[in-house]
């Protein structure tokens, strides 16, 4: 459950949950970056990596992960 909350928080903080015209992937090319704190908790880092993996599985595009 903590991991799910971290993913939801990550989505909300980055704005992807609310922006209707926010493009994450376009024609197989990543158009967004997942940004986390320089020293994230293990749960937050795992959630960010899981988000990257899910997007990659769904679109074949790999979102960059930045700190």
PyMOL commands that set and color helices and strands:
alter all, ss='L'
color gray80, all
select helices_A, chain A and resi 2-14+42-59
alter helices_A, ss='H'
color red, helices_A
select strands_A, chain A and resi 25-26+29-30+33-35+64-66
alter strands_A, ss='S'
color yellow, strands_A
deselect
rebuild
show_as cartoon
